[in-house]
């Protein structure tokens, strides 16, 4: 018992030292605004412009669709509060990789790192790049969606590899411009909505299974609420700015999503919108004709571009940290202001997926695997809180972590029941991460 207590005390002291080291980094140049912009850009991607068509087909009620977006936002805010507590305690880059390594076990942290590498960033980057290419194809008819997506991926990889400050400036400008356009669309669209009376059409045959499947799709659209923790080493006063950035960004996106989806689901009769992946363009056409549809296409393209920029900034920080800890070749560690080789690795993996057709079937797989990773991180938070007691403050303890955990686990169970093969792929990814940890463990000090 004495030996175990000594080990735990040593681990806690290491946490404190790590936090002081992170707060003292001299090259941290991202403030609260840049960190919040990173969260907003990471969340406002392709999902919000496509998901509600499938939700209408599944739930058969515009009101239930808005309810699921509200519920998904509340769950994301709970997650942001949990991660904010961890960010105050462990203000280091790396996200789940660092948090799980410190709070539960290095093997779990390594598994989370591989999940980020293979699932968390590469597949969404490829999907967003392909979506951008599809939307921009009308402007560049002689270029395929893959080539247009490739140009975008390589362009942002170059920007973020040159200097984190320059990348942040481009990111901030694009995010502000995107938000102005989205709110302008909402303000102009709401007075034109003709189908508010359908808010009373609640489908009596919707089940909890339908609700949980829909929540899984919505959770993919909300993914990115934890983006700021991946670049914690480059944030000024991370213990203060990281939690605020996640909560502010997630709350803003939740309001934005509900208002934007209100304009989508009530813009036309349900039969004209249900099942359509381009529900945003369809709704805009119903409200204002081709001119509105084209304007929304520009807005979607900008949203996808800023989402790609955000993921290209955050993902490589995880791989750089894994390289610093010996789980990837030292080449991928951060030797300059930006982890350039890790950015190159991220871009290369995304390009491989972009030029294959398999990434289209990864959406549920991504949601399933990432939910397991975030659930494990919150379990690590709870374990650390129980060990340290009130000396480790967690907002809303214990209700907030429990609500988040129950919501995520319900989605995971539903995915296993309804799509067992896709869930098996997610479990196989976790097994691969554990095997990689076993193989690389002797390299660590």
N, C-alpha and C positions, 0 to 999 in steps of 0.2 A: 504493500500500500504506500509506503514511504517513497519507494522508487517511482511508482506511478505518479504520485503527487509532485515529485521533483520534475518528472518529464512534462507534466501539464504546466507547471510554473515556468519552465524553460520556454515552452511554446508560447505562453502569454507574453513573456518578456520579449521574445522574438517579434511578436505582433507589434508591440509598442515601439521597438527599435525600427522596424520596417516603416511604421507610420511616420516617425520622425524623419527618416531618410527621404521618404516621398515628399513630405512637406518642405524639405530643404532643397529640392532640386532647383537649380538655377535656370534651367532652360524651359521651365514651365511658362507657357505664353498664352494659354487658353483661359479666358475669364468666364464669368457666369453667363454672359450673353453668348459667347462662342460655344460653350458647353450645352446650353439650352438649345441653340440652333442645331447642334449636332443631333440631339435627341429628336427634335422636330423633323429634321431631314431624314433620319433613319426610320421613323415611323410612317411618315406621309409618303408611301411608295405606291406600288401598283395595286395593292389589295383593296384600298378604299374605293377605287374606280371600277372594280370588277366584281367584288364579292357579293354585293347586295342582290344581283341578279340571281345568283344561286340560292341566296337566303330566301328570296321570294318564292322560288320553286319549291324549297324545302318546307318553309313555314306557312306559306300561302296567306300571309297577312302583313301589310306594311307596318302595322303597329308592333307586331312581334319582331319585325326586323329592326325597328328603332330600339326596342327593348333589349335585344341581343347586343346591339352596339353599345348601349348604355352599360349593360352588365359587363361586357368585355372591357370597357374603359375603367369601370370601378375595380375590376380584377387587376388591370395593368397599374392603376394607382397604388393598390395594395402592394404589388411587386416593387414599385418604385420606392415606397416607404421602407420596405424590407432591405432593399439594396442600398438605400440611403444610409441606413444604420451601419451596414457593413462598410460602406465607403468612408464613413467617419472613423471607423475602427481600423480599416486596412486601406488607406488611400494610395493604392498602387495600381498601375496598369495591369491588364490581364483578365479582368472580369471573373467569370466562373472558375477559370483555371487557377487563379490565385486564391479566390475565396474558399473553394473546396479543398485545395491543398493545405490551407491554414486551419480550417475549422473541422474538417473530417479526416481526410487521408490524402497523401500525395497521389495515390493511384486514381482517386476520383477526380482530382484536379487535372491529371493528365488525360483522363477520358473526356472531360469537358473541353480541354484544349483541342483534342482531335475532333470532337463534335463541332466546335467552332470552325475548324479548318475545313472539314468535309461537308458540313451541313449548314452551319449558322451563317456563313458569309458567301461561300463560293456559289452555292445553288441559287440563293436570292439575287446575287449579283448577275448571274447568267439570265435568270428570269426577267429581272428589271431591264437588262440590256436588250434582250429579245423584244420585250414590250415596247421599249423606246424605238427600236428599229421598225416594229410594226406600225406604230403611230406616225413615225417620220417618213414612212415609205412613200406616202402621197407627195411629199415635198421632194423626195429624191427617188424617182421611180426606177432609175437605172441601177440603184444600189439595193442589195438584199438586206433583210432585217439583220442577218448575222454580221454583215460587213459594217452596217451603221452602228450596231452594238459594239463591235470590236473597236471601232474608232473611239467611241465614247469611253469604253473601259480603259484603253491604252492612254487616252488623253488625261483622265483623272488620275491614273496611276502615275503618270509623269508629273502632274501638278503636285501631288502629295509626296512624291519621292524627292522633289527639289527642296521643299521647305515646308514645315508644318504651319508656319505663320502665313505663308502665301496661300496654302490650301485652305486654312481657316477663313481667310478674307474672302476667297471665292465662295466658300460654303455659306458664310453669313449673308452675303449679298443675294445669293440665289434663294436662300430660305425666306428672307424678308420679302423679296419680289414675289415668290410663290404664294406666300400667305396673303399678300395684298390682292393678288389675282383671285385666289379662292374665295376670300371674303367678299370681293366685288361680285363674283358670280352668284354667291348666296344671296346677297342683298338685292340683286337684280332679278333673281329667279323666284324667290319666295312670293312676291306679289302676283306672279303669273301662274302659280300652282293651282290647277283646277280640281284636284281630286282629294282634298282634305277629308271629305265625307267618308272615304274608305278607311279612316282610322278606326272605325267601329267594326271592321270586318276581321274578326279573330277566328282563326280556323279551329274548330272544335276537335279535329283529329290529330293535331300536333302533339307529339309525345316528348317525354324527357330525353329520349334518344335523339329525336330531331333537334331538340334544343342544344344538346351537348355537341352534336356534330356541327351545328351552325356556330357554336361558340369556338370550336376548334378552328374553323375558317376565319372567324373574326380575330382570334388570338394571333393568327399569322399576320393580319393587317396591323395589329397593335405591336407586333414584335419590333424591338428597337428602343423601347422605353428605358432599357438599361445601357444604351450605347455609350454614355459618357464614362462609365466605369472602365472601359477598355483603354482609355487614354488618360487615366488618372495622373500618371507621372508628368503629364504635360499641361495640367490644369493648375492655375494659381489657387492657393488655399483650398486644396481638394476636399478637406474634411467639411468645409462650409459650402463650397460651390457645387460639389457633385450631388449631394442630396437635393438641394434646391433646384438644380438643373433638371434632374429626373422628374421631380414632382411637378414643377412648372410646365415643362415640356409635355408631360403625359396628360396633365389636366387640359392644357390648351388643345392638344390633338383630340381628346375625347369630345370636347365641345364642338370642335371643327367637324369631326366625323359625324356627329349626330345631326348638325345643321346641314351638312353636305348631303347626307343620305336622305334627309327629309325632302330635299329638292329632287332627289333621284326617284324615290319610291312612290311619291305622289304626283309625279309629272305626267303620268299616263296610266291608263287602265292596267291592272295587275297582269292580265294576259299578254300585254304587249312588252312587259319588262321581265317577267319571270324566266329564269334560265339564261338570260343574255349576259355574256361576259363583258360586253361593251355597254353596260347599262348607263354609264355616265354620258356617253355620246348619244345613246338613244333618248335619254331624258332631255338632254340639251336640245336635240332636234325637235322633240315634242313641244318644248317651251318657246323656242325662237327660230326654228328652221335651220338651214344649212350653215348660216353664219355663226349661230350659237354652237353648233356641233363642231365647227372648225376651231372656234376659240377654245372650247373645252379640250380639244385634241392638243392644242399648244400647251394648255395648262397641265395635262397629263404627261406630256413629254418632259416638261420642266420638272414635274414632281419626280419622275423616274430618274432624271439626270441628277438631281440633288440627293436622291436616295442612294444612287451608285457612288456618288462622291463621299457620302457619310460612311458607307460600308468599306470603301477603299481606305478611309482614314482609320477606322476602328479595328477592323479584322487583323491587319498585319501586326498590331501591337501585341495580340495574343501569341502569335507565332514567335515574335521577337523575345517575349518573356520565356516561352518554352525553350528557345535556343539558349538564353542566358542560364537556364536551370539545367541544361544538358540533355533535354529530351528531343531537340532538333540540332542539326549541325550549327556550330558557332557562327557560321557565315550569315545566318538569318537573324542574329542579334542586332540590336540597335547600336551602330557605331557612329552615327551622325545624329543630326536633329530628327531624322526620320529613319525608320527601319527599311532601307531601300530594297534589300534583297527579299525581305518578307513581303513587301508591296509587290515586287515582281512575281513572287510565288503565288500570291493571292490572285493577281491578274491572270497568270497562266492557267490556274485551276478553273477560274471563271470562264476563260476562253474555251477550254476543253469542253465544259458543259454547254456553253453557248452554241458550239458547233455540233453538238449531238442533239438528238431529239428526246433523250431520256429525262432531261431536267423538268419537262412538263408534268411528269408523274410524281414529282418529289414534294408537292405542296403539303399533303397530309403527312408524309414522311418527315418533312422539316418540322411541322408543328408538333408531332408526336415526340421526336427526339429532343427538340429544344425545351419542351415542357418538362421532360424528365430532368434535364440539366438545371433548369431554374428551380424545380421542386427540391432537388438535392441541395441546392445553394441555400434555400430558405430553411431546410432542415439543419444545415450547418450553422445558420444564424441562430436558430432556436437552441442548439446545443451550446453555442458560445454564450448566449444570454443566460441560460440556466447555470453555467459554470461561474460566470462573473457576477450575476445578480444585477441589482439596480445600478451598479457601476458601469454597466453597458446599456445605455438608454435605447429603447426601440419604440418608436411612435406607435401607439395603439396596441401595445403588448397586453395580452397575447392574441387578441382578436384578429388583428390585421394579418399576422403570419398564418394563423389557422385558416382564415377565410381564403387566402391566396392558395394555400396548400390543398385545401379541399376542392377548390375550383379546378386547379390544374390536374389533380389526381382523377377527378371525375371525367375530365376530357380524355385522359390517358386510357382509363378503363373503357370508355365508350369507343375509342379508336381500336382497341384490341378486339372488342366484340364485333364491330362492324367491318373493320378492314384488317383482319389478322395478318395477311401477307405483308402489307406495308409496315405494320407494327413490328413484324419479324425482322424486316430490314433495319429498322431503328435499333432493335435489340442487338442485331449483328454489328452495327456501328459501335455500340457501347462495348461489345466484346472485343472488337478490333482495337479500341482505345486501351482497354486493359492489357491486351497482349503486347501492344507497343510499349506500354509502361514496363511490363515485365522484361522485355528485351532491352530497353534502354536504361533500366534502373542501375546497372553496374557502373554506368558512365557518370552518375551523379556523385557529388562529394558527401 
